Amino acid sequence: MALTNMLPDFMIAPLDYLANMARKHSLWPMPFATACCGIELMATASSRYDIARFGSEAMRFSPRQCDVMIVAGRVAMKMVPVMQRIWLQMPEPKWCISMGACASSGGVFDTYAVVQGIDRFIPVDVYVPGCPPRPEQLIRAVLDLQEKIQKTGTIDAREFAARAAYEGPTALARELGAEEAIITPGDYNTATRLRSLPTVN
């Protein structure tokens, strides 16, 4: 039975407020650091900046214990399935911070091998600009995320029931239709995939 059916309406709002207070002050980050932004992420947890002041110091390397994924640095296409698997293993409710220009938009790596923004593959809540961003910017992102959690969360997860479309990871590769396929110029007479295969009787 849903919690909302057991409690009167005037009690749900205070419970939502208390649940969001607990959630926003006990964020457990899952660091996904692949490049120089990872050094700034480590500096954020040091005594100089002390992210523990905001209840986000319990960094765990097991996705089943985390609720905030911090993607720091460039993500190669080969790393996308790993990132998606970690995201799927994290329990709901969960959030994502895209730290740095590379994770947010590919940065200076405008190549086929680097993802041009992780939001193509997992949903992102907060973007942190910079190359690399300073620890103060990551702390600001955590505060912004806490503000979002305080405004949108409910104790019985009603905000997830209101989703109209799938928001999870998208497939990395898909088969292109005939209208989307781009054929490069070349000698098609020698192309093996375009040859008609012999029929076996």
C-alpha positions in Angstrom: 0.0 0.0 0.0 1.3 3.4 -0.9 2.4 5.7 1.8 0.0 8.4 0.6 -3.0 6.1 1.2 -2.0 5.5 4.8 -1.4 9.2 5.9 -3.6 12.2 5.6 -2.8 14.9 3.0 -1.7 17.5 5.6 1.1 15.2 6.7 2.6 14.4 3.3 4.2 17.8 2.7 6.2 17.8 6.0 7.3 14.3 5.3 8.5 15.2 1.8 10.4 18.1 3.3 12.1 15.9 5.9 12.9 13.2 3.3 14.5 15.8 1.0 16.5 17.3 3.8 17.9 13.8 4.6 18.6 13.1 0.9 20.3 16.4 0.1 22.6 16.3 3.1 23.7 12.6 2.6 24.8 12.5 -1.0 27.2 9.6 -1.7 29.2 10.4 -4.9 30.3 7.8 -7.4 33.5 9.3 -8.9 33.9 8.5 -12.6 37.2 10.3 -13.2 39.0 9.7 -16.4 41.4 12.7 -16.9 42.6 16.0 -15.4 39.2 16.9 -13.9 39.7 13.9 -11.6 42.6 15.7 -9.9 40.2 18.6 -9.1 37.6 16.2 -7.9 40.2 14.7 -5.5 41.2 18.2 -4.4 37.5 18.9 -3.5 37.6 16.1 -0.9 40.8 17.4 0.6 41.0 19.4 3.8 41.5 22.7 2.0 38.0 22.6 0.4 36.4 19.9 2.5 33.3 18.8 0.7 32.3 17.0 3.9 30.8 20.4 5.1 28.0 19.7 2.6 27.4 16.0 3.4 29.0 14.7 0.2 32.3 13.3 1.4 31.3 9.6 1.4 32.7 8.7 -2.0 32.2 5.0 -2.7 33.5 2.9 -5.6 30.6 0.6 -5.5 27.6 1.9 -7.6 25.1 0.2 -5.4 26.1 2.4 -2.5 26.0 5.7 -4.4 23.3 8.2 -5.5 25.4 10.9 -7.3 27.6 10.1 -10.3 30.3 12.7 -10.9 31.7 12.2 -14.4 35.0 14.1 -14.4 37.0 14.3 -17.6 36.8 13.1 -21.2 34.9 9.9 -21.9 36.0 7.7 -24.8 33.5 5.8 -26.8 34.8 2.6 -25.4 34.1 3.8 -21.9 30.4 4.6 -22.5 29.1 1.0 -21.9 31.0 1.0 -18.6 29.6 4.4 -17.6 26.1 3.2 -18.5 26.4 0.0 -16.6 27.6 1.9 -13.4 24.6 4.3 -13.9 22.1 1.4 -14.2 23.6 -0.3 -11.0 23.0 2.8 -8.9 19.7 2.8 -7.0 17.0 5.4 -7.4 16.8 8.2 -6.6 20.0 9.1 -8.3 21.6 12.2 -9.9 24.5 13.0 -12.2 27.0 15.9 -12.3 28.9 16.4 -15.6 32.2 18.0 -14.5 34.3 19.9 -17.0 34.1 20.8 -20.6 35.1 17.4 -21.9 32.3 15.5 -20.1 29.8 18.2 -20.9 30.5 18.8 -24.6 33.7 17.0 -25.6 35.9 20.0 -24.9 38.8 20.3 -27.2 38.6 16.7 -28.3 36.3 17.1 -31.3 37.0 13.6 -32.5 35.1 10.4 -33.3 36.7 8.6 -30.3 35.5 11.0 -27.6 31.9 11.5 -26.5 30.6 14.9 -27.3 28.6 15.3 -24.1 27.6 12.4 -21.8 24.0 13.6 -21.8 23.6 11.7 -25.0 23.9 8.5 -23.0 22.8 9.2 -19.4 20.6 12.0 -17.9 22.6 14.9 -16.4 21.3 17.2 -13.6 24.1 19.7 -13.2 26.8 20.8 -15.7 30.1 22.3 -14.4 32.0 24.4 -17.0 35.7 24.8 -17.1 38.9 23.0 -18.3 39.4 21.9 -15.6 36.9 23.5 -13.2 38.1 24.5 -9.8 37.0 22.7 -6.7 34.8 25.7 -5.7 32.8 25.1 -8.9 32.2 21.5 -8.0 31.1 22.5 -4.6 28.7 25.0 -6.2 27.3 22.2 -8.4 26.7 20.1 -5.3 24.8 23.0 -3.7 22.8 23.5 -6.8 22.0 19.7 -6.8 21.0 19.9 -3.2 18.6 22.8 -4.0 17.1 20.7 -6.8 16.6 17.7 -4.5 14.9 19.9 -1.9 12.4 21.2 -4.5 11.6 18.1 -6.4 11.8 15.1 -4.2 9.0 13.2 -2.5 9.0 10.6 0.2 7.1 8.0 -1.9 8.9 8.9 -5.2 5.9 10.5 -6.9 8.3 12.5 -9.0 9.4 9.4 -10.8 5.8 8.2 -11.4 5.2 11.5 -13.3 7.7 10.6 -16.0 6.1 10.5 -19.4 9.2 9.2 -21.3 12.1 6.9 -20.6 15.0 8.8 -19.2 17.6 6.1 -18.9 20.7 5.4 -20.9 20.3 5.2 -24.7 21.8 2.5 -26.8 25.4 3.2 -27.8 25.0 1.6 -31.2 21.9 1.0 -33.3 21.3 -0.3 -36.8 20.8 2.6 -39.2 17.9 2.5 -41.6 18.3 2.7 -45.3 17.2 6.4 -45.4 19.9 7.3 -42.7 22.8 5.4 -44.1 25.5 7.5 -45.7 27.4 5.7 -48.5 30.9 7.0 -49.2 32.2 7.2 -52.7 34.2 4.1 -53.8 34.3 1.1 -56.0 31.1 -0.8 -55.1 31.8 -3.7 -57.5 34.5 -5.1 -55.1 32.6 -4.4 -51.9 32.1 -7.7 -50.1 29.0 -6.7 -48.2 27.2 -5.6 -51.3 27.8 -8.8 -53.3 24.9 -11.1 -53.8 25.5 -14.2 -51.7 25.3 -17.5 -53.5 22.1 -19.4 -52.7 22.7 -22.8 -51.2 20.5 -25.6 -52.5 
